[in-house]
Amino acid sequence: MWINSFWAGLGRECHDYLHSCFEKHQDMPKGFFMGEYDGKLDDRGRLAIPVNLLKEIPENEQDELIVAKGLDACLEIMTQSEWLKIVEEIEALDQDIEINRLYGSKRTNGAVGCPLDSSKRINLPPRLMSYAGLSSKDKVVIVGSIRRIRIWKEETYDEYLNKGGSMSDLAEQVAKLKKRD
């Protein structure tokens, strides 16, 4: 009963808009990760992936995910097809230029294929955990970031989000960068 009064209170235009948003989301292809989730590494470095993120991984790519160094002291989990895009971008760089080789090495070194175990956990390799400042039993933040899942040490994530000022400041800076292009 309350739901009918809720919808009536919104008005028809708002109701139709919300309904269309819901329908659009239902038709979205898999592979768009959203949301922030609290997690915890176990003593073996395993991390349970939240169900809302798991269901976005296409079934044909769930067998083995790639774990790699992120650009901002975090780890990134992605499908093999997403990893292939990164590799192709790096291969397209002129390898006669040292900075390109260095970037390619740092971006790809340590990346590994990691299957999910029967409990839908991923085992994070020690060297990658070290890169992100993670140790067993750490609290982590698992972030759906469009095409990747980012794993952050809780403190590092909080520090990262405090960079660059407010959301409107960042939006303004991005808009200025777009105008330059």
HUJOHU-V800667 format. One record per backbone hydrogen bond with DSSP energy under -0.5 kcal/mol. CO is the residue of the C=O (numbers start at 1). NH is the residue of the N-H. Records with the same first field share a line. If there is no record, write none. Layout:
CO=NH + NH
This chain:
1=5
2=6
3=7
4=8
5=9
6=10
7=11
11=15
12=16
13=17
14=18
15=19
16=20
17=21
18=22
19=23
20=24
21=25
22=26
23=27
24=28
25=28
31=33
33=146
35=144
37=142
39=140
41=137
42=45 + 137
45=124
46=42
47=122
50=53 + 54
51=55
53=56
54=57
56=31 + 58
58=61
59=62
62=116
65=114
66=78
67=112
68=76
70=73
74=70
75=151
76=68
77=149
78=66
79=83
80=84
81=85
82=86
83=87
84=88
85=89
86=90
87=91
88=92
90=93
93=95
94=97
96=98
97=100 + 101
98=102
99=103
100=104
101=105
102=106
103=107
104=108
105=109
108=111
112=67
114=65
117=120
120=49
121=117
122=47 + 124
123=125
125=129
126=130
127=131
128=132
129=134
130=133
135=138
138=41
139=154
140=39
141=143 + 152
142=37 + 144
143=145 + 150
144=35
145=147 + 148
146=33
148=145 + 150
149=77
150=143 + 152
151=75
152=141
153=157
154=158
155=159
156=160
157=161
158=162
159=162
160=163
162=165
166=170
167=171
168=172
169=173
170=174
171=175
172=176
173=177
174=178
175=179
176=180
177=181
